[in-house]
Amino acid sequence: GKMASPAPQAAQKVQTVSCGRDIDCVVDLTQELQRSLNDKFDFLCIPLVHPRFERELVRPTNRCSPLTRSDLVLSSSEWTTVIVGKVSPWINLDSTLQTTRKNSEKAFFEEISFAVHLGLPAILVSLKSNDCVNLGRCLNTALMSRTLNQIWLKVPFADTEIVPSDRSSPVASGDATWNWWNTVRCLCSGKKKLGLVLDIPAVLPPEDDWQQWFGEPIKAAFLSTSVFSTNKKGFPVLSREHQLLLHQLFRLNVQLVLSGSNQTDKEMVTYVQYLNHLFTCRPSLGAVEEFAKGYEDYLQIPLQPLMDNLESQTYETFERDATKYIQYETAVFRALLDRVPEERRETTVTVIMVVGAGRGPLVKASLRASTRAGRRVKLYAIEKNPNAIITLRNLQWDEWADIDVTEVHTDMREWEAPEKADILVSELLGSFGDNELSPECLDGAQRFLKDDGISIPSSYTSYVAPTTACKLYCDINQCIEVGKLPQAPFETAYVVYQKSCRHLSQPKACFSFVHPNHQSPIDNERFASLSFEVGLDSILHGFTGYFESVLYKDVVLSILPSTHTEGMFSWFSLFFPLCSPMQVPSGSTVTINIWRRVNKVKVWYEWCVTKPLVSDIHNPSGRTYWLGLH
């Protein structure tokens, strides 16, 4: 989460970016803190021990001088909210010299211990190369302490050392340094208390390389004053690339830390003011992001609409999505015009059946379409939930008294209809299209659709994309329950609004269903084996599911990122996890296999990966996660 921000921020109405000040040498901490707070910084990053105080701990001398300043210098409320402690730069845990390594270990744990004693919200450790196995072990040990809050691992955003022969200036590449981070993260088995801090260079790598960092738990970004230039009036500003990078980091709620001395003739506060200006100018949120506030990366178990009755609150959430019902209204409107020519508009009554009517939003959309098209309709609202029927009956009493609407309390798969329908309207789609049993329900309901009848939706297709999602993986890992299979949490698909996640490749089409289904006998089992080319070194945590649905002709509902219906927020994506994260080198292929299995009582998915490595088959026989048919 966010570092405990100091009180002054709460008082301001305008939202500002949380910005810290990095200091290499502190003479008087109280003064330094006051000065930084006056310059509108929110916290300080300071050395835990004087940076040049290298001490011999393996063969200690009889020194009695204190290790560092007393904890009495600040109050404990200041230590625990506005100070990040930096581990000494001379500590080298992966030195080839045993004495240096041993001495560094002792000093490292001495400093970590003091930081924990102070209750600091975070401890900053710098990662300087890929030789970091012992650093990984020491961090892992430190992270096991219950009282430690967080370790921030500072990693260069790009390795600026790589100088290609054909360029005169150095070119940055992010590839190498992501691997440094990945090594330590894996050695610490992805512990939640290990956060990533990016050190932003003056020369940025190509924008495509940035993506690699965006599925990681980025807590903060360091910016040196030397990265800024000054504008005509002498104020600090950043290049367009740096502004673009910060806007992407702001989306992930990343804090900033300013290091280096003032490079302008203005006050230090002008840097903070400029960063706040960038923060307030960040692109505004779309409808989905607005709706998802507070639900970012929050795992939800998908609905079981057949086994359980939905709650009032769930219906209310669905009904708030105006865009979705406008699309449905357009689809019904177009279907009515196609079905009933102008000359027969007075004599023909179109029978519309809404299956799974809930509290009536599709009935209302169909009635609006009928008025708009100038076509006469007769409506049936079929709903199995006794609690939703109460709402429908009240609506019939109050709003539909003069309209031909009949509500029917039954399961659509068992209803004996008094007549056949011209149009069957339903909203039974889940985040993965078929994962809330729309195919089974509509196959059961098509008995009372005329042979030339129309189903809205007429088809839907699911899509999957391989995904890196550290945060989701950590959260799922914490769901292991006593008495259940340890892999159980990883054999469930989760509905989740993904924020700190990224796709390793573009989504591909998975399963398709068409309605009405004229297949005989009907078979709703499916199998897909999909291969994806991966451009950057990555870690695979699972795959994300989406869907695209054709309501009628060219009226579409989609949650696929490339064709997402604008302003629609009814569905977040579905995440299928893997028990063990898989390393995926750049240029390799990821092959995902997914089955949709059906028997008399349930429907379930099984999935596995067969490239670059072979994983277990997840959820065999639907042992953990299934959708009940009754």
SULCORJO-V863076 format. One record per run of one state. SS is the DSSP state (H for helix, E for strand, C for the rest). FROM is the first residue (numbers start at 1). TO is the last residue. Records with the same first field share a line. If there is no record, write none. Layout:
SS = FROM-TO  FROM-TO
This chain:
C = 1-6  12-18  23-28  39-42  48-70  74-75  87-97  119-121  127-132  144-150  157-158  160-172  174-174  188-193  201-206  214-217  228-228  231-235  238-239  252-254  260-268  281-286  292-295  297-299  302-311  320-321  340-341  345-348  356-360  374-375  384-385  399-404  410-420  427-429  431-432  437-437  457-458  469-469  478-487  492-492  498-501  504-507  515-525  534-537  553-554  559-560  564-572  585-588  599-601  612-617  619-619  623-626  629-630
H = 7-11  29-38  71-73  76-82  98-118  133-143  175-187  207-213  225-227  240-251  269-280  287-291  312-319  322-339  342-344  361-373  386-398  434-436  438-448  470-477  488-491  561-563  620-622
E = 19-22  43-47  83-86  122-126  151-156  159-159  173-173  194-200  218-224  229-230  236-237  255-259  296-296  300-301  349-355  376-383  405-409  421-426  430-430  433-433  449-456  459-468  493-497  502-503  508-514  526-533  538-552  555-558  573-584  589-598  602-611  618-618  627-628
